[in-house]
Every structure is written in C-alpha cells, then in structure tokens.
Amino acid sequence: MHYQRWRYHGSVHGSANTKKSEALAFLRDVAMKVEADVCLIWPYAHNKDRPVVTIDGKSIYVRVAVCEAVHGPSPSARQTPDSVCKNPKCVSKRHLFWKQIHTGGSMTKVDGSDRRQIRKLSKTKTQTEIAEWFGLDHSTVSRILNGKRR
Ligand SMILES: [Zn+2]
C-alpha cells in the first residue's frame, strides 16, 4: 500500500485508472477518517473548483460524500456542503457541514417537510443550530417547535 502517496503533493502522476483508485482510497482512508483541525485539500479531480471522485463510473462530489458519512444524509434537499474554513477544495471532515442554500427568495417560507425535519432535529440539535441550518430566524424555529402554524 502506498499511503504516503496520498499525502497531498499538488499533482499526482500515474495513469487515469491509478488516479481514480487513489482518489477513492484518499476519500475512504483519509478524508473520511482523519480527525484533524487542519484543512485537507483534495489533490485529485475538480469540477468547477469542487472536488469530485468517480465511484462505479459515476462522478460524485467529495464534500457531499464526506458530509453524508460524518453528519448523515442532508437534512433537506436545500442543503449543500460547506466548510468552516471557506476553502471550496477542503474535504476535512471536521470542517464540513450541511448548509442551507440561499436561493435569494423568501427565507421565511417553510414547507411541511421542513417542519417535520425541524421537529426531528430538535431532539438532537439546539434551536440556534437549526435556525442556522435552515437560514431561519430563531423565532420562526421556536414557533414551529411550539406547534403554531401560520
Ligand atoms: Zn478546511
């Protein structure tokens, strides 16, 4: 095994297939396992600055895969992986979290499935955390949790 080759060197030499399996190994054995507070910059393929890896012929976003492994599936279809360090190439599991996509529309619109998610999340998360995740006011979250509908 060539563990040392997965350390990030900027560029990795080898055939396309070697690169693919190395990228996959990096994802499974480094990105999803290393507990470090430093940034882990994805040294393989990117699509518009976003780290990608090919699994079973399908191209997937590395940050999505890491987020799902660390935090579980996205709490809503409107979540996207973001990192506390704001580096789009960082795949450090300690840095990644699900973030609400701000579509520019009204952020106070909360549909039925969001309400269910918020109630579910309230068992394990604080109202402040939930408000941040969904891009909502704290008062909106507490109104939902108190069962008041509008
Ligand atoms: Zn980072």
Backbone and ligand atoms as CSV (ligand in chain L), in Angstrom:
chain,resi,resn,atom,element,x,y,z
A,1,MET,N,N,0.842,-1.200,0.000
A,1,MET,CA,C,0.000,0.000,0.000
A,1,MET,C,C,0.881,1.255,0.000
A,2,HIS,N,N,0.389,2.269,-0.686
A,2,HIS,CA,C,1.219,3.462,-0.850
A,2,HIS,C,C,0.602,4.638,-0.109
A,3,TYR,N,N,0.473,4.465,1.177
A,3,TYR,CA,C,-0.195,5.504,1.954
A,3,TYR,C,C,0.455,6.870,1.782
A,4,GLN,N,N,1.788,6.853,1.762
A,4,GLN,CA,C,2.465,8.153,1.704
A,4,GLN,C,C,2.143,8.922,0.429
A,5,ARG,N,N,1.763,8.190,-0.638
A,5,ARG,CA,C,1.454,8.885,-1.887
A,5,ARG,C,C,0.152,9.667,-1.789
A,6,TRP,N,N,-0.679,9.365,-0.772
A,6,TRP,CA,C,-1.941,10.093,-0.635
A,6,TRP,C,C,-1.761,11.441,0.053
A,7,ARG,N,N,-0.615,11.624,0.651
A,7,ARG,CA,C,-0.373,12.938,1.241
A,7,ARG,C,C,-0.386,13.931,0.097
A,8,TYR,N,N,-0.869,15.114,0.383
A,8,TYR,CA,C,-1.091,15.975,-0.752
A,8,TYR,C,C,0.174,16.620,-1.302
A,9,HIS,N,N,0.388,16.363,-2.555
A,9,HIS,CA,C,1.569,16.851,-3.258
A,9,HIS,C,C,1.195,17.804,-4.363
A,10,GLY,N,N,0.008,18.284,-4.461
A,10,GLY,CA,C,-0.317,19.169,-5.581
A,10,GLY,C,C,-0.673,18.390,-6.822
A,11,SER,N,N,0.241,17.634,-7.361
A,11,SER,CA,C,-0.132,16.835,-8.523
A,11,SER,C,C,0.275,15.384,-8.303
A,12,VAL,N,N,-0.511,14.503,-8.855
A,12,VAL,CA,C,-0.257,13.089,-8.698
A,12,VAL,C,C,-0.041,12.494,-10.078
A,13,HIS,N,N,1.033,11.766,-10.231
A,13,HIS,CA,C,1.317,11.192,-11.529
A,13,HIS,C,C,0.800,9.763,-11.596
A,14,GLY,N,N,0.543,9.313,-12.807
A,14,GLY,CA,C,0.066,7.952,-12.985
A,14,GLY,C,C,-1.023,7.919,-14.017
A,15,SER,N,N,-1.447,6.729,-14.386
A,15,SER,CA,C,-2.490,6.596,-15.388
A,15,SER,C,C,-3.818,7.062,-14.812
A,16,ALA,N,N,-4.779,7.269,-15.691
A,16,ALA,CA,C,-6.084,7.739,-15.240
A,16,ALA,C,C,-6.703,6.752,-14.259
A,17,ASN,N,N,-6.534,5.472,-14.519
A,17,ASN,CA,C,-7.127,4.476,-13.635
A,17,ASN,C,C,-6.476,4.466,-12.263
A,18,THR,N,N,-5.160,4.595,-12.250
A,18,THR,CA,C,-4.460,4.662,-10.977
A,18,THR,C,C,-4.958,5.849,-10.175
A,19,LYS,N,N,-5.110,6.974,-10.875
A,19,LYS,CA,C,-5.584,8.180,-10.202
A,19,LYS,C,C,-6.956,7.954,-9.598
A,20,LYS,N,N,-7.825,7.280,-10.364
A,20,LYS,CA,C,-9.176,7.031,-9.876
A,20,LYS,C,C,-9.161,6.225,-8.593
A,21,SER,N,N,-8.371,5.135,-8.584
A,21,SER,CA,C,-8.389,4.307,-7.386
A,21,SER,C,C,-7.677,5.005,-6.234
A,22,GLU,N,N,-6.687,5.820,-6.542
A,22,GLU,CA,C,-6.026,6.584,-5.483
A,22,GLU,C,C,-6.974,7.606,-4.883
A,23,ALA,N,N,-7.750,8.251,-5.751
A,23,ALA,CA,C,-8.704,9.246,-5.272
A,23,ALA,C,C,-9.730,8.601,-4.350
A,24,LEU,N,N,-10.185,7.425,-4.749
A,24,LEU,CA,C,-11.166,6.703,-3.947
A,24,LEU,C,C,-10.573,6.296,-2.594
A,25,ALA,N,N,-9.329,5.843,-2.637
A,25,ALA,CA,C,-8.658,5.448,-1.406
A,25,ALA,C,C,-8.439,6.657,-0.501
A,26,PHE,N,N,-8.120,7.792,-1.103
A,26,PHE,CA,C,-7.925,9.023,-0.333
A,26,PHE,C,C,-9.229,9.405,0.364
A,27,LEU,N,N,-10.333,9.288,-0.385
A,27,LEU,CA,C,-11.641,9.623,0.185
A,27,LEU,C,C,-11.966,8.714,1.372
A,28,ARG,N,N,-11.802,7.397,1.163
A,28,ARG,CA,C,-12.201,6.443,2.201
A,28,ARG,C,C,-11.248,6.411,3.388
A,29,ASP,N,N,-9.946,6.488,3.096
A,29,ASP,CA,C,-8.976,6.267,4.165
A,29,ASP,C,C,-8.401,7.540,4.757
A,30,VAL,N,N,-8.552,8.653,4.057
A,30,VAL,CA,C,-8.019,9.907,4.590
A,30,VAL,C,C,-9.158,10.869,4.930
A,31,ALA,N,N,-9.892,11.294,3.889
A,31,ALA,CA,C,-10.917,12.316,4.109
A,31,ALA,C,C,-11.967,11.876,5.137
A,32,MET,N,N,-12.375,10.608,5.085
A,32,MET,CA,C,-13.433,10.162,5.994
A,32,MET,C,C,-12.905,9.696,7.336
A,33,LYS,N,N,-11.582,9.594,7.500
A,33,LYS,CA,C,-11.058,9.060,8.756
A,33,LYS,C,C,-10.204,10.033,9.557
A,34,VAL,N,N,-9.478,10.883,8.868
A,34,VAL,CA,C,-8.527,11.733,9.578
A,34,VAL,C,C,-9.250,12.779,10.432
A,35,GLU,N,N,-8.967,12.742,11.735
A,35,GLU,CA,C,-9.554,13.717,12.653
A,35,GLU,C,C,-8.533,14.815,12.877
A,36,ALA,N,N,-8.572,15.837,12.055
A,36,ALA,CA,C,-7.611,16.918,12.216
A,36,ALA,C,C,-8.329,18.235,12.024
A,37,ASP,N,N,-7.857,19.255,12.716
A,37,ASP,CA,C,-8.490,20.563,12.595
A,37,ASP,C,C,-7.926,21.372,11.438
A,38,VAL,N,N,-6.984,20.768,10.717
A,38,VAL,CA,C,-6.405,21.485,9.581
A,38,VAL,C,C,-7.204,21.182,8.313
A,39,CYS,N,N,-7.002,22.014,7.309
A,39,CYS,CA,C,-7.654,21.789,6.027
A,39,CYS,C,C,-7.029,20.577,5.333
A,40,LEU,N,N,-7.873,19.838,4.650
A,40,LEU,CA,C,-7.414,18.715,3.853
A,40,LEU,C,C,-7.799,19.060,2.418
A,41,ILE,N,N,-6.818,19.478,1.637
A,41,ILE,CA,C,-7.113,19.925,0.277
A,41,ILE,C,C,-7.146,18.728,-0.665
A,42,TRP,N,N,-8.256,18.590,-1.378
A,42,TRP,CA,C,-8.440,17.466,-2.298
A,42,TRP,C,C,-7.409,17.560,-3.431
A,43,PRO,N,N,-6.530,16.560,-3.557
A,43,PRO,CA,C,-5.447,16.659,-4.548
A,43,PRO,C,C,-5.807,16.070,-5.905
A,44,TYR,N,N,-7.038,15.634,-6.093
A,44,TYR,CA,C,-7.410,14.974,-7.345
A,44,TYR,C,C,-8.344,15.852,-8.173
A,45,ALA,N,N,-9.218,15.227,-8.921
A,45,ALA,CA,C,-10.031,15.969,-9.897
A,45,ALA,C,C,-10.995,16.963,-9.248
A,46,HIS,N,N,-11.250,18.050,-9.951
A,46,HIS,CA,C,-12.228,19.046,-9.525
A,46,HIS,C,C,-13.179,19.339,-10.679
A,47,ASN,N,N,-14.389,19.710,-10.322
A,47,ASN,CA,C,-15.346,20.188,-11.304
A,47,ASN,C,C,-15.758,21.577,-10.849
A,48,LYS,N,N,-15.328,22.600,-11.583
A,48,LYS,CA,C,-15.587,23.992,-11.181
A,48,LYS,C,C,-15.168,24.218,-9.730
A,49,ASP,N,N,-13.934,23.838,-9.409
A,49,ASP,CA,C,-13.377,24.050,-8.068
A,49,ASP,C,C,-13.961,23.144,-6.994
A,50,ARG,N,N,-14.890,22.281,-7.376
A,50,ARG,CA,C,-15.452,21.395,-6.366
A,50,ARG,C,C,-14.851,20.004,-6.529
A,51,PRO,N,N,-14.291,19.446,-5.450
A,51,PRO,CA,C,-13.651,18.122,-5.539
A,51,PRO,C,C,-14.637,17.056,-5.995
A,52,VAL,N,N,-14.231,16.270,-7.001
A,52,VAL,CA,C,-15.072,15.174,-7.476
A,52,VAL,C,C,-14.279,13.868,-7.468
A,53,VAL,N,N,-15.002,12.769,-7.344
A,53,VAL,CA,C,-14.384,11.449,-7.401
A,53,VAL,C,C,-15.318,10.534,-8.180
A,54,THR,N,N,-14.748,9.572,-8.882
A,54,THR,CA,C,-15.573,8.660,-9.667
A,54,THR,C,C,-15.772,7.359,-8.908
A,55,ILE,N,N,-17.026,7.022,-8.625
A,55,ILE,CA,C,-17.344,5.771,-7.956
A,55,ILE,C,C,-18.299,4.993,-8.850
A,56,ASP,N,N,-17.925,3.776,-9.195
A,56,ASP,CA,C,-18.731,2.934,-10.086
A,56,ASP,C,C,-19.128,3.674,-11.351
A,57,GLY,N,N,-18.183,4.408,-11.931
A,57,GLY,CA,C,-18.453,5.107,-13.176
A,57,GLY,C,C,-19.211,6.409,-13.025
A,58,LYS,N,N,-19.650,6.711,-11.786
A,58,LYS,CA,C,-20.393,7.939,-11.580
A,58,LYS,C,C,-19.521,8.971,-10.888
A,59,SER,N,N,-19.626,10.192,-11.352
A,59,SER,CA,C,-18.859,11.272,-10.758
A,59,SER,C,C,-19.663,11.864,-9.598
A,60,ILE,N,N,-19.073,11.840,-8.391
A,60,ILE,CA,C,-19.804,12.408,-7.254
A,60,ILE,C,C,-18.952,13.478,-6.574
A,61,TYR,N,N,-19.640,14.369,-5.853
A,61,TYR,CA,C,-18.928,15.418,-5.148
A,61,TYR,C,C,-18.382,14.878,-3.827
A,62,VAL,N,N,-17.077,15.058,-3.654
A,62,VAL,CA,C,-16.412,14.516,-2.471
A,62,VAL,C,C,-16.984,15.108,-1.187
A,63,ARG,N,N,-17.261,16.411,-1.201
A,63,ARG,CA,C,-17.740,17.057,0.014
A,63,ARG,C,C,-19.119,16.529,0.413
A,64,VAL,N,N,-19.937,16.180,-0.578
A,64,VAL,CA,C,-21.241,15.580,-0.281
A,64,VAL,C,C,-21.034,14.218,0.387
A,65,ALA,N,N,-20.111,13.420,-0.185
A,65,ALA,CA,C,-19.856,12.085,0.354
A,65,ALA,C,C,-19.337,12.160,1.786
A,66,VAL,N,N,-18.422,13.093,2.040
A,66,VAL,CA,C,-17.855,13.226,3.386
A,66,VAL,C,C,-18.923,13.710,4.362
A,67,CYS,N,N,-19.701,14.702,3.947
A,67,CYS,CA,C,-20.770,15.231,4.802
A,67,CYS,C,C,-21.765,14.130,5.176
A,68,GLU,N,N,-22.128,13.308,4.191
A,68,GLU,CA,C,-23.080,12.232,4.471
A,68,GLU,C,C,-22.479,11.224,5.436
A,69,ALA,N,N,-21.184,10.943,5.271
A,69,ALA,CA,C,-20.535,9.972,6.145
A,69,ALA,C,C,-20.419,10.505,7.573
A,70,VAL,N,N,-20.169,11.797,7.703
A,70,VAL,CA,C,-19.927,12.378,9.021
A,70,VAL,C,C,-21.222,12.809,9.711
A,71,HIS,N,N,-22.103,13.461,8.952
A,71,HIS,CA,C,-23.294,14.065,9.566
A,71,HIS,C,C,-24.584,13.348,9.206
A,72,GLY,N,N,-24.504,12.318,8.353
A,72,GLY,CA,C,-25.715,11.683,7.888
A,72,GLY,C,C,-26.227,12.420,6.659
A,73,PRO,N,N,-27.268,11.860,6.019
A,73,PRO,CA,C,-27.781,12.467,4.792
A,73,PRO,C,C,-28.218,13.906,5.016
A,74,SER,N,N,-28.201,14.678,3.951
A,74,SER,CA,C,-28.614,16.072,4.024
A,74,SER,C,C,-29.979,16.195,4.692
A,75,PRO,N,N,-30.119,17.093,5.687
A,75,PRO,CA,C,-31.398,17.226,6.391
A,75,PRO,C,C,-32.506,17.762,5.498
A,76,SER,N,N,-32.179,18.351,4.376
A,76,SER,CA,C,-33.211,18.813,3.446
A,76,SER,C,C,-32.584,18.932,2.072
A,77,ALA,N,N,-33.430,18.910,1.047
A,77,ALA,CA,C,-32.922,18.975,-0.322
A,77,ALA,C,C,-32.229,20.302,-0.588
A,78,ARG,N,N,-32.454,21.262,0.298
A,78,ARG,CA,C,-31.860,22.580,0.064
A,78,ARG,C,C,-30.565,22.786,0.854
A,79,GLN,N,N,-29.948,21.689,1.258
A,79,GLN,CA,C,-28.674,21.808,1.973
A,79,GLN,C,C,-27.533,21.491,1.020
A,80,THR,N,N,-26.419,22.138,1.220
A,80,THR,CA,C,-25.233,21.873,0.424
A,80,THR,C,C,-24.037,21.818,1.370
A,81,PRO,N,N,-22.998,21.043,1.023
A,81,PRO,CA,C,-21.852,21.009,1.924
A,81,PRO,C,C,-21.119,22.352,1.921
A,82,ASP,N,N,-20.730,22.799,3.094
A,82,ASP,CA,C,-19.913,24.000,3.195
A,82,ASP,C,C,-18.833,23.687,4.223
A,83,SER,N,N,-17.762,24.490,4.225
A,83,SER,CA,C,-16.719,24.246,5.205
A,83,SER,C,C,-16.470,25.503,6.018
A,84,VAL,N,N,-16.172,25.308,7.290
A,84,VAL,CA,C,-15.960,26.445,8.188
A,84,VAL,C,C,-14.786,27.300,7.718
A,85,CYS,N,N,-13.849,26.669,6.990
A,85,CYS,CA,C,-12.659,27.397,6.537
A,85,CYS,C,C,-12.921,28.159,5.236
A,86,LYS,N,N,-14.085,27.916,4.615
A,86,LYS,CA,C,-14.478,28.592,3.370
A,86,LYS,C,C,-13.580,28.242,2.185
A,87,ASN,N,N,-12.794,27.195,2.319
A,87,ASN,CA,C,-11.988,26.748,1.180
A,87,ASN,C,C,-12.796,25.716,0.409
A,88,PRO,N,N,-13.162,26.035,-0.854
A,88,PRO,CA,C,-14.023,25.111,-1.604
A,88,PRO,C,C,-13.362,23.775,-1.912
A,89,LYS,N,N,-12.037,23.691,-1.766
A,89,LYS,CA,C,-11.347,22.442,-2.070
A,89,LYS,C,C,-11.067,21.615,-0.819
A,90,CYS,N,N,-11.457,22.126,0.338
A,90,CYS,CA,C,-11.189,21.420,1.590
A,90,CYS,C,C,-12.180,20.273,1.771
A,91,VAL,N,N,-11.676,19.088,2.114
A,91,VAL,CA,C,-12.551,17.942,2.350
A,91,VAL,C,C,-12.356,17.400,3.761
A,92,SER,N,N,-11.841,18.240,4.661
A,92,SER,CA,C,-11.610,17.823,6.039
A,92,SER,C,C,-12.946,17.577,6.743
A,93,LYS,N,N,-13.114,16.382,7.319
A,93,LYS,CA,C,-14.402,16.052,7.922
A,93,LYS,C,C,-14.754,16.983,9.076
A,94,ARG,N,N,-13.748,17.519,9.750
A,94,ARG,CA,C,-14.019,18.446,10.854
A,94,ARG,C,C,-14.480,19.812,10.362
A,95,HIS,N,N,-14.209,20.103,9.097
A,95,HIS,CA,C,-14.547,21.423,8.560
A,95,HIS,C,C,-15.880,21.447,7.828
A,96,LEU,N,N,-16.338,20.288,7.399
A,96,LEU,CA,C,-17.534,20.256,6.555
A,96,LEU,C,C,-18.822,20.186,7.368
A,97,PHE,N,N,-19.834,20.866,6.866
A,97,PHE,CA,C,-21.164,20.780,7.491
A,97,PHE,C,C,-22.201,21.073,6.416
A,98,TRP,N,N,-23.452,20.687,6.689
A,98,TRP,CA,C,-24.538,20.978,5.752
A,98,TRP,C,C,-24.977,22.415,5.932
A,99,LYS,N,N,-25.124,23.090,4.842
A,99,LYS,CA,C,-25.546,24.477,4.926
A,99,LYS,C,C,-26.752,24.720,4.029
A,100,GLN,N,N,-27.655,25.528,4.532
A,100,GLN,CA,C,-28.837,25.901,3.753
A,100,GLN,C,C,-28.438,26.691,2.512
A,101,ILE,N,N,-28.995,26.316,1.363
A,101,ILE,CA,C,-28.751,27.095,0.145
A,101,ILE,C,C,-29.688,28.301,0.162
A,102,HIS,N,N,-29.086,29.459,0.059
A,102,HIS,CA,C,-29.913,30.666,-0.008
A,102,HIS,C,C,-30.258,30.937,-1.457
A,103,THR,N,N,-31.492,30.741,-1.788
A,103,THR,CA,C,-31.895,30.858,-3.179
A,103,THR,C,C,-32.217,32.293,-3.552
A,104,GLY,N,N,-32.193,33.180,-2.593
A,104,GLY,CA,C,-32.499,34.568,-2.886
A,104,GLY,C,C,-33.980,34.871,-2.731
A,105,GLY,N,N,-34.762,33.814,-2.601
A,105,GLY,CA,C,-36.201,34.017,-2.415
A,105,GLY,C,C,-36.509,34.239,-0.943
A,106,SER,N,N,-37.773,34.138,-0.589
A,106,SER,CA,C,-38.161,34.328,0.798
A,106,SER,C,C,-37.599,33.209,1.661
A,107,MET,N,N,-36.936,33.585,2.738
A,107,MET,CA,C,-36.363,32.574,3.608
A,107,MET,C,C,-37.311,32.191,4.729
A,108,THR,N,N,-38.455,32.882,4.773
A,108,THR,CA,C,-39.371,32.570,5.865
A,108,THR,C,C,-40.373,31.499,5.452
A,109,LYS,N,N,-40.323,31.101,4.172
A,109,LYS,CA,C,-41.234,30.066,3.724
A,109,LYS,C,C,-40.711,28.707,4.173
A,110,VAL,N,N,-41.479,28.049,4.996
A,110,VAL,CA,C,-41.073,26.738,5.500
A,110,VAL,C,C,-42.164,25.757,5.136
A,111,ASP,N,N,-41.819,24.774,4.316
A,111,ASP,CA,C,-42.876,23.847,3.902
A,111,ASP,C,C,-43.024,22.685,4.896
A,112,GLY,N,N,-43.971,21.830,4.608
A,112,GLY,CA,C,-44.304,20.748,5.539
A,112,GLY,C,C,-43.153,19.823,5.841
A,113,SER,N,N,-42.356,19.504,4.807
A,113,SER,CA,C,-41.271,18.563,5.067
A,113,SER,C,C,-40.168,19.229,5.890
A,114,ASP,N,N,-39.977,20.548,5.700
A,114,ASP,CA,C,-39.016,21.268,6.525
A,114,ASP,C,C,-39.468,21.282,7.988
A,115,ARG,N,N,-40.773,21.477,8.191
A,115,ARG,CA,C,-41.293,21.483,9.568
A,115,ARG,C,C,-41.028,20.141,10.245
A,116,ARG,N,N,-41.269,19.059,9.477
A,116,ARG,CA,C,-41.029,17.733,10.050
A,116,ARG,C,C,-39.555,17.548,10.382
A,117,GLN,N,N,-38.684,18.018,9.468
A,117,GLN,CA,C,-37.239,17.908,9.710
A,117,GLN,C,C,-36.832,18.706,10.945
A,118,ILE,N,N,-37.395,19.903,11.062
A,118,ILE,CA,C,-37.044,20.763,12.191
A,118,ILE,C,C,-37.462,20.112,13.503
A,119,ARG,N,N,-38.664,19.499,13.518
A,119,ARG,CA,C,-39.115,18.831,14.744
A,119,ARG,C,C,-38.208,17.657,15.078
A,120,LYS,N,N,-37.821,16.919,14.014
A,120,LYS,CA,C,-36.954,15.760,14.217
A,120,LYS,C,C,-35.586,16.200,14.750
A,121,LEU,N,N,-35.047,17.244,14.125
A,121,LEU,CA,C,-33.720,17.726,14.510
A,121,LEU,C,C,-33.703,18.297,15.925
A,122,SER,N,N,-34.860,18.802,16.374
A,122,SER,CA,C,-34.896,19.450,17.675
A,122,SER,C,C,-34.595,18.479,18.813
A,123,LYS,N,N,-34.686,17.172,18.513
A,123,LYS,CA,C,-34.365,16.186,19.547
A,123,LYS,C,C,-32.867,16.113,19.799
A,124,THR,N,N,-32.069,16.458,18.779
A,124,THR,CA,C,-30.622,16.341,18.927
A,124,THR,C,C,-29.883,17.664,18.771
A,125,LYS,N,N,-30.576,18.685,18.248
A,125,LYS,CA,C,-29.887,19.956,17.994
A,125,LYS,C,C,-30.570,21.082,18.759
A,126,THR,N,N,-29.805,22.134,19.018
A,126,THR,CA,C,-30.411,23.294,19.662
A,126,THR,C,C,-31.179,24.107,18.630
A,127,GLN,N,N,-32.067,24.961,19.121
A,127,GLN,CA,C,-32.851,25.794,18.198
A,127,GLN,C,C,-31.947,26.726,17.409
A,128,THR,N,N,-30.869,27.172,18.033
A,128,THR,CA,C,-29.936,28.062,17.346
A,128,THR,C,C,-29.277,27.346,16.172
A,129,GLU,N,N,-28.853,26.097,16.400
A,129,GLU,CA,C,-28.226,25.320,15.327
A,129,GLU,C,C,-29.199,25.113,14.172
A,130,ILE,N,N,-30.431,24.762,14.524
A,130,ILE,CA,C,-31.445,24.519,13.495
A,130,ILE,C,C,-31.716,25.794,12.708
A,131,ALA,N,N,-31.825,26.908,13.410
A,131,ALA,CA,C,-32.084,28.188,12.739
A,131,ALA,C,C,-30.980,28.495,11.738
A,132,GLU,N,N,-29.727,28.216,12.117
A,132,GLU,CA,C,-28.613,28.466,11.206
A,132,GLU,C,C,-28.677,27.540,9.994
A,133,TRP,N,N,-28.950,26.276,10.258
A,133,TRP,CA,C,-29.007,25.289,9.167
A,133,TRP,C,C,-30.028,25.675,8.128
A,134,PHE,N,N,-31.199,26.108,8.601
A,134,PHE,CA,C,-32.287,26.373,7.667
A,134,PHE,C,C,-32.325,27.830,7.222
A,135,GLY,N,N,-31.406,28.625,7.735
A,135,GLY,CA,C,-31.399,30.036,7.378
A,135,GLY,C,C,-32.634,30.759,7.877
A,136,LEU,N,N,-33.092,30.377,9.081
A,136,LEU,CA,C,-34.322,30.956,9.620
A,136,LEU,C,C,-34.025,31.795,10.858
A,137,ASP,N,N,-34.995,32.641,11.197
A,137,ASP,CA,C,-34.913,33.346,12.476
A,137,ASP,C,C,-35.143,32.352,13.596
A,138,HIS,N,N,-34.529,32.656,14.725
A,138,HIS,CA,C,-34.732,31.826,15.901
A,138,HIS,C,C,-36.212,31.764,16.264
A,139,SER,N,N,-36.890,32.898,16.107
A,139,SER,CA,C,-38.312,32.947,16.493
A,139,SER,C,C,-39.163,32.050,15.588
A,140,THR,N,N,-38.772,31.955,14.306
A,140,THR,CA,C,-39.514,31.092,13.385
A,140,THR,C,C,-39.380,29.633,13.811
A,141,VAL,N,N,-38.144,29.250,14.172
A,141,VAL,CA,C,-37.911,27.877,14.597
A,141,VAL,C,C,-38.694,27.571,15.875
A,142,SER,N,N,-38.668,28.481,16.816
A,142,SER,CA,C,-39.360,28.183,18.063
A,142,SER,C,C,-40.869,28.153,17.856
A,143,ARG,N,N,-41.358,28.956,16.896
A,143,ARG,CA,C,-42.798,28.930,16.596
A,143,ARG,C,C,-43.182,27.565,16.012
A,144,ILE,N,N,-42.315,27.043,15.127
A,144,ILE,CA,C,-42.590,25.735,14.531
A,144,ILE,C,C,-42.568,24.653,15.609
A,145,LEU,N,N,-41.590,24.743,16.491
A,145,LEU,CA,C,-41.457,23.713,17.522
A,145,LEU,C,C,-42.578,23.794,18.548
A,146,ASN,N,N,-43.133,24.989,18.698
A,146,ASN,CA,C,-44.253,25.127,19.625
A,146,ASN,C,C,-45.577,24.751,18.970
A,147,GLY,N,N,-45.478,24.347,17.694
A,147,GLY,CA,C,-46.664,23.842,17.010
A,147,GLY,C,C,-47.594,24.904,16.491
A,148,LYS,N,N,-47.156,26.153,16.496
A,148,LYS,CA,C,-48.022,27.202,15.966
A,148,LYS,C,C,-47.828,27.317,14.464
A,149,ARG,N,N,-48.900,27.216,13.747
A,149,ARG,CA,C,-48.818,27.288,12.287
A,149,ARG,C,C,-49.394,28.605,11.787
A,150,ARG,N,N,-48.881,29.022,10.689
A,150,ARG,CA,C,-49.421,30.187,10.024
A,150,ARG,C,C,-49.581,29.907,8.564
L,1,ZN,ZN,ZN,-10.780,23.301,5.748
